[in-house]
Amino acid sequence: MRTLIALILWFLLLAVSWPLALLAIFVFPLFWLLLLPFRILGFTLSAVFEAIGAIIMFPFRVLKRI
């Protein structure tokens, strides 16, 4: 659904200002590539913090079952 809305908005922009729409087509992938390392870093940090939390909570879970 999100892709459909983006496509409709792009066609609306194309009808209003085609040079701006073409610029958006070329700039969006570059912008996405620039932000990709930050998304990967965020995913990695989230996984690391979740693993640390699981390691810290493990002894308490073991004691809770006893």
PQR file of N, CA, C, O and H, with PARSE charges and radii, in Angstrom:
ATOM      1  N   MET A   1       0.829  -1.193   0.000 -0.4000 1.5000
ATOM      2  CA  MET A   1       0.000   0.000   0.000 -0.0000 2.0000
ATOM      3  C   MET A   1       0.877   1.263   0.000  0.5500 1.7000
ATOM      4  O   MET A   1       0.567   2.259  -0.653 -0.5500 1.4000
ATOM      5  N   ARG A   2       1.970   1.184   0.748 -0.4000 1.5000
ATOM      6  CA  ARG A   2       2.863   2.333   0.831 -0.0000 2.0000
ATOM      7  C   ARG A   2       3.502   2.629  -0.529  0.5500 1.7000
ATOM      8  O   ARG A   2       3.680   3.788  -0.904 -0.5500 1.4000
ATOM      9  H   ARG A   2       2.222   0.374   1.278  0.4000 1.0000
ATOM     10  N   THR A   3       3.841   1.570  -1.254 -0.4000 1.5000
ATOM     11  CA  THR A   3       4.440   1.738  -2.576 -0.0000 2.0000
ATOM     12  C   THR A   3       3.441   2.354  -3.548  0.5500 1.7000
ATOM     13  O   THR A   3       3.804   3.197  -4.369 -0.5500 1.4000
ATOM     14  H   THR A   3       3.696   0.629  -0.949  0.4000 1.0000
ATOM     15  N   LEU A   4       2.198   1.937  -3.453 -0.4000 1.5000
ATOM     16  CA  LEU A   4       1.157   2.478  -4.328 -0.0000 2.0000
ATOM     17  C   LEU A   4       0.962   3.971  -4.080  0.5500 1.7000
ATOM     18  O   LEU A   4       0.826   4.749  -5.024 -0.5500 1.4000
ATOM     19  H   LEU A   4       1.904   1.252  -2.786  0.4000 1.0000
ATOM     20  N   ILE A   5       0.949   4.360  -2.829 -0.4000 1.5000
ATOM     21  CA  ILE A   5       0.797   5.783  -2.498 -0.0000 2.0000
ATOM     22  C   ILE A   5       1.990   6.585  -3.016  0.5500 1.7000
ATOM     23  O   ILE A   5       1.823   7.681  -3.550 -0.5500 1.4000
ATOM     24  H   ILE A   5       1.060   3.728  -2.063  0.4000 1.0000
ATOM     25  N   ALA A   6       3.195   6.032  -2.857 -0.4000 1.5000
ATOM     26  CA  ALA A   6       4.391   6.717  -3.364 -0.0000 2.0000
ATOM     27  C   ALA A   6       4.335   6.847  -4.880  0.5500 1.7000
ATOM     28  O   ALA A   6       4.712   7.884  -5.426 -0.5500 1.4000
ATOM     29  H   ALA A   6       3.331   5.141  -2.423  0.4000 1.0000
ATOM     30  N   LEU A   7       3.873   5.816  -5.558 -0.4000 1.5000
ATOM     31  CA  LEU A   7       3.768   5.861  -7.014 -0.0000 2.0000
ATOM     32  C   LEU A   7       2.737   6.896  -7.465  0.5500 1.7000
ATOM     33  O   LEU A   7       2.976   7.633  -8.422 -0.5500 1.4000
ATOM     34  H   LEU A   7       3.566   4.974  -5.114  0.4000 1.0000
ATOM     35  N   ILE A   8       1.613   6.954  -6.794 -0.4000 1.5000
ATOM     36  CA  ILE A   8       0.582   7.942  -7.128 -0.0000 2.0000
ATOM     37  C   ILE A   8       1.105   9.359  -6.891  0.5500 1.7000
ATOM     38  O   ILE A   8       0.874  10.253  -7.705 -0.5500 1.4000
ATOM     39  H   ILE A   8       1.419   6.355  -6.017  0.4000 1.0000
ATOM     40  N   LEU A   9       1.809   9.563  -5.776 -0.4000 1.5000
ATOM     41  CA  LEU A   9       2.380  10.886  -5.506 -0.0000 2.0000
ATOM     42  C   LEU A   9       3.436  11.259  -6.539  0.5500 1.7000
ATOM     43  O   LEU A   9       3.551  12.425  -6.918 -0.5500 1.4000
ATOM     44  H   LEU A   9       1.996   8.837  -5.114  0.4000 1.0000
ATOM     45  N   TRP A  10       4.214  10.263  -7.000 -0.4000 1.5000
ATOM     46  CA  TRP A  10       5.224  10.556  -8.010 -0.0000 2.0000
ATOM     47  C   TRP A  10       4.567  10.944  -9.332  0.5500 1.7000
ATOM     48  O   TRP A  10       5.028  11.869 -10.002 -0.5500 1.4000
ATOM     49  H   TRP A  10       4.120   9.316  -6.691  0.4000 1.0000
ATOM     50  N   PHE A  11       3.493  10.245  -9.716 -0.4000 1.5000
ATOM     51  CA  PHE A  11       2.789  10.608 -10.948 -0.0000 2.0000
ATOM     52  C   PHE A  11       2.157  11.992 -10.839  0.5500 1.7000
ATOM     53  O   PHE A  11       2.108  12.734 -11.820 -0.5500 1.4000
ATOM     54  H   PHE A  11       3.119   9.493  -9.172  0.4000 1.0000
ATOM     55  N   LEU A  12       1.677  12.337  -9.660 -0.4000 1.5000
ATOM     56  CA  LEU A  12       1.142  13.678  -9.440 -0.0000 2.0000
ATOM     57  C   LEU A  12       2.253  14.719  -9.594  0.5500 1.7000
ATOM     58  O   LEU A  12       2.048  15.763 -10.213 -0.5500 1.4000
ATOM     59  H   LEU A  12       1.717  11.734  -8.862  0.4000 1.0000
ATOM     60  N   LEU A  13       3.418  14.435  -9.036 -0.4000 1.5000
ATOM     61  CA  LEU A  13       4.558  15.329  -9.202 -0.0000 2.0000
ATOM     62  C   LEU A  13       4.986  15.400 -10.661  0.5500 1.7000
ATOM     63  O   LEU A  13       5.376  16.463 -11.141 -0.5500 1.4000
ATOM     64  H   LEU A  13       3.585  13.587  -8.533  0.4000 1.0000
ATOM     65  N   LEU A  14       4.916  14.277 -11.368 -0.4000 1.5000
ATOM     66  CA  LEU A  14       5.257  14.253 -12.789 -0.0000 2.0000
ATOM     67  C   LEU A  14       4.312  15.144 -13.588  0.5500 1.7000
ATOM     68  O   LEU A  14       4.739  15.827 -14.519 -0.5500 1.4000
ATOM     69  H   LEU A  14       4.599  13.413 -10.978  0.4000 1.0000
ATOM     70  N   ALA A  15       3.040  15.137 -13.230 -0.4000 1.5000
ATOM     71  CA  ALA A  15       2.069  15.966 -13.938 -0.0000 2.0000
ATOM     72  C   ALA A  15       2.277  17.451 -13.636  0.5500 1.7000
ATOM     73  O   ALA A  15       2.051  18.300 -14.498 -0.5500 1.4000
ATOM     74  H   ALA A  15       2.694  14.581 -12.474  0.4000 1.0000
ATOM     75  N   VAL A  16       2.704  17.758 -12.424 -0.4000 1.5000
ATOM     76  CA  VAL A  16       2.875  19.152 -12.028 -0.0000 2.0000
ATOM     77  C   VAL A  16       4.218  19.700 -12.514  0.5500 1.7000
ATOM     78  O   VAL A  16       4.283  20.791 -13.081 -0.5500 1.4000
ATOM     79  H   VAL A  16       2.887  17.068 -11.724  0.4000 1.0000
ATOM     80  N   SER A  17       5.280  18.937 -12.289 -0.4000 1.5000
ATOM     81  CA  SER A  17       6.622  19.406 -12.646 -0.0000 2.0000
ATOM     82  C   SER A  17       7.484  18.207 -13.025  0.5500 1.7000
ATOM     83  O   SER A  17       8.059  17.549 -12.158 -0.5500 1.4000
ATOM     84  H   SER A  17       5.227  18.051 -11.828  0.4000 1.0000
ATOM     85  N   TRP A  18       7.570  17.925 -14.322 -0.4000 1.5000
ATOM     86  CA  TRP A  18       8.295  16.733 -14.755 -0.0000 2.0000
ATOM     87  C   TRP A  18       9.794  16.797 -14.489  0.5500 1.7000
ATOM     88  O   TRP A  18      10.389  15.755 -14.215 -0.5500 1.4000
ATOM     89  H   TRP A  18       7.103  18.460 -15.027  0.4000 1.0000
ATOM     90  N   PRO A  19      10.452  17.985 -14.556 -0.5600 1.5000
ATOM     91  CA  PRO A  19      11.890  17.966 -14.221  0.2800 2.0000
ATOM     92  C   PRO A  19      12.148  17.599 -12.755  0.5500 1.7000
ATOM     93  O   PRO A  19      13.112  16.901 -12.438 -0.5500 1.4000
ATOM     94  N   LEU A  20      11.282  18.075 -11.883 -0.4000 1.5000
ATOM     95  CA  LEU A  20      11.428  17.746 -10.467 -0.0000 2.0000
ATOM     96  C   LEU A  20      11.164  16.266 -10.216  0.5500 1.7000
ATOM     97  O   LEU A  20      11.822  15.650  -9.376 -0.5500 1.4000
ATOM     98  H   LEU A  20      10.500  18.642 -12.141  0.4000 1.0000
ATOM     99  N   ALA A  21      10.210  15.696 -10.938 -0.4000 1.5000
ATOM    100  CA  ALA A  21       9.922  14.267 -10.800 -0.0000 2.0000
ATOM    101  C   ALA A  21      11.094  13.425 -11.287  0.5500 1.7000
ATOM    102  O   ALA A  21      11.437  12.423 -10.660 -0.5500 1.4000
ATOM    103  H   ALA A  21       9.676  16.195 -11.620  0.4000 1.0000
ATOM    104  N   LEU A  22      11.707  13.818 -12.391 -0.4000 1.5000
ATOM    105  CA  LEU A  22      12.872  13.083 -12.885 -0.0000 2.0000
ATOM    106  C   LEU A  22      14.057  13.231 -11.935  0.5500 1.7000
ATOM    107  O   LEU A  22      14.815  12.282 -11.731 -0.5500 1.4000
ATOM    108  H   LEU A  22      11.428  14.632 -12.901  0.4000 1.0000
ATOM    109  N   LEU A  23      14.216  14.408 -11.359 -0.4000 1.5000
ATOM    110  CA  LEU A  23      15.271  14.608 -10.372 -0.0000 2.0000
ATOM    111  C   LEU A  23      15.037  13.717  -9.150  0.5500 1.7000
ATOM    112  O   LEU A  23      15.978  13.146  -8.599 -0.5500 1.4000
ATOM    113  H   LEU A  23      13.601  15.179 -11.524  0.4000 1.0000
ATOM    114  N   ALA A  24      13.790  13.606  -8.738 -0.4000 1.5000
ATOM    115  CA  ALA A  24      13.469  12.748  -7.597 -0.0000 2.0000
ATOM    116  C   ALA A  24      13.778  11.288  -7.899  0.5500 1.7000
ATOM    117  O   ALA A  24      14.224  10.556  -7.017 -0.5500 1.4000
ATOM    118  H   ALA A  24      13.026  14.070  -9.186  0.4000 1.0000
ATOM    119  N   ILE A  25      13.548  10.859  -9.133 -0.4000 1.5000
ATOM    120  CA  ILE A  25      13.841   9.475  -9.523 -0.0000 2.0000
ATOM    121  C   ILE A  25      15.340   9.192  -9.411  0.5500 1.7000
ATOM    122  O   ILE A  25      15.729   8.092  -9.018 -0.5500 1.4000
ATOM    123  H   ILE A  25      13.185  11.454  -9.850  0.4000 1.0000
ATOM    124  N   PHE A  26      16.182  10.162  -9.749 -0.4000 1.5000
ATOM    125  CA  PHE A  26      17.628   9.949  -9.695 -0.0000 2.0000
ATOM    126  C   PHE A  26      18.210  10.187  -8.303  0.5500 1.7000
ATOM    127  O   PHE A  26      19.196   9.550  -7.932 -0.5500 1.4000
ATOM    128  H   PHE A  26      15.866  11.056 -10.068  0.4000 1.0000
ATOM    129  N   VAL A  27      17.618  11.091  -7.534 -0.4000 1.5000
ATOM    130  CA  VAL A  27      18.167  11.429  -6.225 -0.0000 2.0000
ATOM    131  C   VAL A  27      17.768  10.403  -5.166  0.5500 1.7000
ATOM    132  O   VAL A  27      18.554  10.119  -4.262 -0.5500 1.4000
ATOM    133  H   VAL A  27      16.818  11.609  -7.835  0.4000 1.0000
ATOM    134  N   PHE A  28      16.568   9.845  -5.261 -0.4000 1.5000
ATOM    135  CA  PHE A  28      16.097   8.918  -4.233 -0.0000 2.0000
ATOM    136  C   PHE A  28      17.006   7.707  -4.055  0.5500 1.7000
ATOM    137  O   PHE A  28      17.317   7.375  -2.911 -0.5500 1.4000
ATOM    138  H   PHE A  28      15.930  10.075  -5.995  0.4000 1.0000
ATOM    139  N   PRO A  29      17.455   7.020  -5.114 -0.5600 1.5000
ATOM    140  CA  PRO A  29      18.370   5.884  -4.894  0.2800 2.0000
ATOM    141  C   PRO A  29      19.711   6.303  -4.286  0.5500 1.7000
ATOM    142  O   PRO A  29      20.283   5.567  -3.482 -0.5500 1.4000
ATOM    143  N   LEU A  30      20.212   7.474  -4.665 -0.4000 1.5000
ATOM    144  CA  LEU A  30      21.458   7.954  -4.071 -0.0000 2.0000
ATOM    145  C   LEU A  30      21.285   8.242  -2.582  0.5500 1.7000
ATOM    146  O   LEU A  30      22.149   7.909  -1.770 -0.5500 1.4000
ATOM    147  H   LEU A  30      19.748   8.072  -5.318  0.4000 1.0000
ATOM    148  N   PHE A  31      20.165   8.860  -2.235 -0.4000 1.5000
ATOM    149  CA  PHE A  31      19.855   9.147  -0.840 -0.0000 2.0000
ATOM    150  C   PHE A  31      19.714   7.848  -0.051  0.5500 1.7000
ATOM    151  O   PHE A  31      20.179   7.752   1.084 -0.5500 1.4000
ATOM    152  H   PHE A  31      19.463   9.130  -2.893  0.4000 1.0000
ATOM    153  N   TRP A  32      19.067   6.845  -0.659 -0.4000 1.5000
ATOM    154  CA  TRP A  32      18.890   5.545  -0.019 -0.0000 2.0000
ATOM    155  C   TRP A  32      20.243   4.878   0.214  0.5500 1.7000
ATOM    156  O   TRP A  32      20.472   4.284   1.268 -0.5500 1.4000
ATOM    157  H   TRP A  32      18.689   6.923  -1.581  0.4000 1.0000
ATOM    158  N   LEU A  33      21.136   4.974  -0.765 -0.4000 1.5000
ATOM    159  CA  LEU A  33      22.469   4.386  -0.614 -0.0000 2.0000
ATOM    160  C   LEU A  33      23.284   5.095   0.463  0.5500 1.7000
ATOM    161  O   LEU A  33      24.071   4.459   1.164 -0.5500 1.4000
ATOM    162  H   LEU A  33      20.950   5.457  -1.621  0.4000 1.0000
ATOM    163  N   LEU A  34      23.102   6.394   0.599 -0.4000 1.5000
ATOM    164  CA  LEU A  34      23.806   7.125   1.650 -0.0000 2.0000
ATOM    165  C   LEU A  34      23.320   6.726   3.043  0.5500 1.7000
ATOM    166  O   LEU A  34      24.111   6.668   3.985 -0.5500 1.4000
ATOM    167  H   LEU A  34      22.462   6.911   0.030  0.4000 1.0000
ATOM    168  N   LEU A  35      22.032   6.452   3.175 -0.4000 1.5000
ATOM    169  CA  LEU A  35      21.475   6.109   4.480 -0.0000 2.0000
ATOM    170  C   LEU A  35      21.591   4.628   4.827  0.5500 1.7000
ATOM    171  O   LEU A  35      21.384   4.252   5.981 -0.5500 1.4000
ATOM    172  H   LEU A  35      21.390   6.499   2.410  0.4000 1.0000
ATOM    173  N   LEU A  36      21.914   3.791   3.861 -0.4000 1.5000
ATOM    174  CA  LEU A  36      21.982   2.347   4.088 -0.0000 2.0000
ATOM    175  C   LEU A  36      22.968   1.951   5.188  0.5500 1.7000
ATOM    176  O   LEU A  36      22.615   1.109   6.013 -0.5500 1.4000
ATOM    177  H   LEU A  36      22.082   4.097   2.924  0.4000 1.0000
ATOM    178  N   PRO A  37      24.175   2.503   5.251 -0.5600 1.5000
ATOM    179  CA  PRO A  37      25.078   2.114   6.349  0.2800 2.0000
ATOM    180  C   PRO A  37      24.513   2.442   7.730  0.5500 1.7000
ATOM    181  O   PRO A  37      24.743   1.698   8.684 -0.5500 1.4000
ATOM    182  N   PHE A  38      23.779   3.543   7.846 -0.4000 1.5000
ATOM    183  CA  PHE A  38      23.200   3.899   9.137 -0.0000 2.0000
ATOM    184  C   PHE A  38      22.088   2.933   9.526  0.5500 1.7000
ATOM    185  O   PHE A  38      21.920   2.633  10.708 -0.5500 1.4000
ATOM    186  H   PHE A  38      23.592   4.147   7.071  0.4000 1.0000
ATOM    187  N   ARG A  39      21.328   2.444   8.553 -0.4000 1.5000
ATOM    188  CA  ARG A  39      20.293   1.452   8.845 -0.0000 2.0000
ATOM    189  C   ARG A  39      20.922   0.144   9.296  0.5500 1.7000
ATOM    190  O   ARG A  39      20.434  -0.501  10.224 -0.5500 1.4000
ATOM    191  H   ARG A  39      21.464   2.688   7.593  0.4000 1.0000
ATOM    192  N   ILE A  40      22.013  -0.247   8.631 -0.4000 1.5000
ATOM    193  CA  ILE A  40      22.714  -1.475   9.014 -0.0000 2.0000
ATOM    194  C   ILE A  40      23.303  -1.322  10.412  0.5500 1.7000
ATOM    195  O   ILE A  40      23.231  -2.247  11.221 -0.5500 1.4000
ATOM    196  H   ILE A  40      22.409   0.277   7.877  0.4000 1.0000
ATOM    197  N   LEU A  41      23.883  -0.164  10.701 -0.4000 1.5000
ATOM    198  CA  LEU A  41      24.437   0.093  12.025 -0.0000 2.0000
ATOM    199  C   LEU A  41      23.345   0.046  13.096  0.5500 1.7000
ATOM    200  O   LEU A  41      23.556  -0.516  14.171 -0.5500 1.4000
ATOM    201  H   LEU A  41      23.942   0.588  10.044  0.4000 1.0000
ATOM    202  N   GLY A  42      22.194   0.626  12.811 -0.4000 1.5000
ATOM    203  CA  GLY A  42      21.085   0.589  13.759 -0.0000 2.0000
ATOM    204  C   GLY A  42      20.598  -0.820  14.017  0.5500 1.7000
ATOM    205  O   GLY A  42      20.312  -1.180  15.159 -0.5500 1.4000
ATOM    206  H   GLY A  42      22.022   1.082  11.937  0.4000 1.0000
ATOM    207  N   PHE A  43      20.499  -1.623  12.968 -0.4000 1.5000
ATOM    208  CA  PHE A  43      20.081  -3.014  13.119 -0.0000 2.0000
ATOM    209  C   PHE A  43      21.097  -3.793  13.945  0.5500 1.7000
ATOM    210  O   PHE A  43      20.723  -4.593  14.802 -0.5500 1.4000
ATOM    211  H   PHE A  43      20.731  -1.330  12.040  0.4000 1.0000
ATOM    212  N   THR A  44      22.377  -3.560  13.687 -0.4000 1.5000
ATOM    213  CA  THR A  44      23.438  -4.260  14.410 -0.0000 2.0000
ATOM    214  C   THR A  44      23.443  -3.875  15.884  0.5500 1.7000
ATOM    215  O   THR A  44      23.534  -4.743  16.752 -0.5500 1.4000
ATOM    216  H   THR A  44      22.680  -2.910  12.990  0.4000 1.0000
ATOM    217  N   LEU A  45      23.346  -2.590  16.169 -0.4000 1.5000
ATOM    218  CA  LEU A  45      23.335  -2.151  17.564 -0.0000 2.0000
ATOM    219  C   LEU A  45      22.118  -2.678  18.309  0.5500 1.7000
ATOM    220  O   LEU A  45      22.214  -3.044  19.480 -0.5500 1.4000
ATOM    221  H   LEU A  45      23.272  -1.885  15.463  0.4000 1.0000
ATOM    222  N   SER A  46      20.989  -2.718  17.643 -0.4000 1.5000
ATOM    223  CA  SER A  46      19.790  -3.269  18.264 -0.0000 2.0000
ATOM    224  C   SER A  46      19.986  -4.739  18.616  0.5500 1.7000
ATOM    225  O   SER A  46      19.605  -5.177  19.702 -0.5500 1.4000
ATOM    226  H   SER A  46      20.911  -2.421  16.691  0.4000 1.0000
ATOM    227  N   ALA A  47      20.575  -5.494  17.706 -0.4000 1.5000
ATOM    228  CA  ALA A  47      20.823  -6.917  17.964 -0.0000 2.0000
ATOM    229  C   ALA A  47      21.837  -7.105  19.090  0.5500 1.7000
ATOM    230  O   ALA A  47      21.683  -8.003  19.917 -0.5500 1.4000
ATOM    231  H   ALA A  47      20.884  -5.139  16.825  0.4000 1.0000
ATOM    232  N   VAL A  48      22.868  -6.269  19.128 -0.4000 1.5000
ATOM    233  CA  VAL A  48      23.881  -6.373  20.184 -0.0000 2.0000
ATOM    234  C   VAL A  48      23.276  -6.070  21.544  0.5500 1.7000
ATOM    235  O   VAL A  48      23.525  -6.801  22.503 -0.5500 1.4000
ATOM    236  H   VAL A  48      22.993  -5.539  18.456  0.4000 1.0000
ATOM    237  N   PHE A  49      22.490  -5.013  21.649 -0.4000 1.5000
ATOM    238  CA  PHE A  49      21.880  -4.669  22.931 -0.0000 2.0000
ATOM    239  C   PHE A  49      20.877  -5.728  23.377  0.5500 1.7000
ATOM    240  O   PHE A  49      20.757  -6.003  24.571 -0.5500 1.4000
ATOM    241  H   PHE A  49      22.288  -4.419  20.870  0.4000 1.0000
ATOM    242  N   GLU A  50      20.164  -6.316  22.435 -0.4000 1.5000
ATOM    243  CA  GLU A  50      19.235  -7.384  22.791 -0.0000 2.0000
ATOM    244  C   GLU A  50      19.991  -8.614  23.286  0.5500 1.7000
ATOM    245  O   GLU A  50      19.553  -9.270  24.231 -0.5500 1.4000
ATOM    246  H   GLU A  50      20.261  -6.092  21.466  0.4000 1.0000
ATOM    247  N   ALA A  51      21.116  -8.928  22.662 -0.4000 1.5000
ATOM    248  CA  ALA A  51      21.931 -10.066  23.109 -0.0000 2.0000
ATOM    249  C   ALA A  51      22.516  -9.808  24.496  0.5500 1.7000
ATOM    250  O   ALA A  51      22.536 -10.707  25.336 -0.5500 1.4000
ATOM    251  H   ALA A  51      21.472  -8.395  21.895  0.4000 1.0000
ATOM    252  N   ILE A  52      22.989  -8.597  24.737 -0.4000 1.5000
ATOM    253  CA  ILE A  52      23.528  -8.259  26.059 -0.0000 2.0000
ATOM    254  C   ILE A  52      22.433  -8.369  27.117  0.5500 1.7000
ATOM    255  O   ILE A  52      22.666  -8.894  28.206 -0.5500 1.4000
ATOM    256  H   ILE A  52      22.973  -7.867  24.054  0.4000 1.0000
ATOM    257  N   GLY A  53      21.246  -7.875  26.796 -0.4000 1.5000
ATOM    258  CA  GLY A  53      20.127  -7.991  27.735 -0.0000 2.0000
ATOM    259  C   GLY A  53      19.770  -9.440  28.015  0.5500 1.7000
ATOM    260  O   GLY A  53      19.465  -9.793  29.154 -0.5500 1.4000
ATOM    261  H   GLY A  53      21.057  -7.449  25.912  0.4000 1.0000
ATOM    262  N   ALA A  54      19.802 -10.288  26.987 -0.4000 1.5000
ATOM    263  CA  ALA A  54      19.498 -11.706  27.184 -0.0000 2.0000
ATOM    264  C   ALA A  54      20.564 -12.378  28.042  0.5500 1.7000
ATOM    265  O   ALA A  54      20.247 -13.222  28.880 -0.5500 1.4000
ATOM    266  H   ALA A  54      20.050 -10.002  26.062  0.4000 1.0000
ATOM    267  N   ILE A  55      21.825 -12.008  27.836 -0.4000 1.5000
ATOM    268  CA  ILE A  55      22.911 -12.584  28.644 -0.0000 2.0000
ATOM    269  C   ILE A  55      22.777 -12.162  30.103  0.5500 1.7000
ATOM    270  O   ILE A  55      22.977 -12.974  31.007 -0.5500 1.4000
ATOM    271  H   ILE A  55      22.083 -11.323  27.155  0.4000 1.0000
ATOM    272  N   ILE A  56      22.441 -10.905  30.333 -0.4000 1.5000
ATOM    273  CA  ILE A  56      22.295 -10.418  31.706 -0.0000 2.0000
ATOM    274  C   ILE A  56      21.092 -11.061  32.390  0.5500 1.7000
ATOM    275  O   ILE A  56      21.162 -11.378  33.577 -0.5500 1.4000
ATOM    276  H   ILE A  56      22.278 -10.246  29.599  0.4000 1.0000
ATOM    277  N   MET A  57      20.002 -11.259  31.672 -0.4000 1.5000
ATOM    278  CA  MET A  57      18.787 -11.808  32.275 -0.0000 2.0000
ATOM    279  C   MET A  57      18.806 -13.328  32.408  0.5500 1.7000
ATOM    280  O   MET A  57      17.960 -13.886  33.107 -0.5500 1.4000
ATOM    281  H   MET A  57      19.945 -11.002  30.707  0.4000 1.0000
ATOM    282  N   PHE A  58      19.746 -14.011  31.759 -0.4000 1.5000
ATOM    283  CA  PHE A  58      19.764 -15.475  31.766 -0.0000 2.0000
ATOM    284  C   PHE A  58      19.855 -16.072  33.178  0.5500 1.7000
ATOM    285  O   PHE A  58      19.089 -16.985  33.485 -0.5500 1.4000
ATOM    286  H   PHE A  58      20.433 -13.557  31.191  0.4000 1.0000
ATOM    287  N   PRO A  59      20.761 -15.595  34.052 -0.5600 1.5000
ATOM    288  CA  PRO A  59      20.809 -16.195  35.396  0.2800 2.0000
ATOM    289  C   PRO A  59      19.505 -16.014  36.175  0.5500 1.7000
ATOM    290  O   PRO A  59      19.113 -16.896  36.939 -0.5500 1.4000
ATOM    291  N   PHE A  60      18.845 -14.897  35.990 -0.4000 1.5000
ATOM    292  CA  PHE A  60      17.588 -14.664  36.702 -0.0000 2.0000
ATOM    293  C   PHE A  60      16.488 -15.592  36.199  0.5500 1.7000
ATOM    294  O   PHE A  60      15.650 -16.041  36.981 -0.5500 1.4000
ATOM    295  H   PHE A  60      19.163 -14.180  35.370  0.4000 1.0000
ATOM    296  N   ARG A  61      16.484 -15.879  34.910 -0.4000 1.5000
ATOM    297  CA  ARG A  61      15.505 -16.823  34.365 -0.0000 2.0000
ATOM    298  C   ARG A  61      15.751 -18.228  34.882  0.5500 1.7000
ATOM    299  O   ARG A  61      14.810 -18.967  35.172 -0.5500 1.4000
ATOM    300  H   ARG A  61      17.164 -15.513  34.274  0.4000 1.0000
ATOM    301  N   VAL A  62      17.023 -18.594  34.996 -0.4000 1.5000
ATOM    302  CA  VAL A  62      17.360 -19.925  35.516 -0.0000 2.0000
ATOM    303  C   VAL A  62      16.934 -20.028  36.973  0.5500 1.7000
ATOM    304  O   VAL A  62      16.343 -21.031  37.372 -0.5500 1.4000
ATOM    305  H   VAL A  62      17.788 -17.993  34.761  0.4000 1.0000
ATOM    306  N   LEU A  63      17.224 -19.005  37.773 -0.4000 1.5000
ATOM    307  CA  LEU A  63      16.835 -19.020  39.185 -0.0000 2.0000
ATOM    308  C   LEU A  63      15.321 -18.990  39.355  0.5500 1.7000
ATOM    309  O   LEU A  63      14.799 -19.553  40.317 -0.5500 1.4000
ATOM    310  H   LEU A  63      17.705 -18.190  37.449  0.4000 1.0000
ATOM    311  N   LYS A  64      14.627 -18.357  38.456 -0.4000 1.5000
ATOM    312  CA  LYS A  64      13.171 -18.272  38.543 -0.0000 2.0000
ATOM    313  C   LYS A  64      12.530 -19.641  38.340  0.5500 1.7000
ATOM    314  O   LYS A  64      11.494 -19.931  38.938 -0.5500 1.4000
ATOM    315  H   LYS A  64      15.051 -17.901  37.675  0.4000 1.0000
ATOM    316  N   ARG A  65      13.129 -20.481  37.508 -0.4000 1.5000
ATOM    317  CA  ARG A  65      12.571 -21.807  37.243 -0.0000 2.0000
ATOM    318  C   ARG A  65      12.879 -22.803  38.354  0.5500 1.7000
ATOM    319  O   ARG A  65      12.235 -23.848  38.445 -0.5500 1.4000
ATOM    320  H   ARG A  65      13.971 -20.246  37.022  0.4000 1.0000
ATOM    321  N   ILE A  66      13.851 -22.493  39.192 -0.4000 1.5000
ATOM    322  CA  ILE A  66      14.209 -23.433  40.272 -0.0000 2.0000
ATOM    323  C   ILE A  66      13.248 -23.300  41.427  0.5500 1.7000
ATOM    324  O   ILE A  66      13.384 -24.004  42.427 -0.5500 1.4000
ATOM    325  H   ILE A  66      14.375 -21.644  39.119  0.4000 1.0000
TER
END
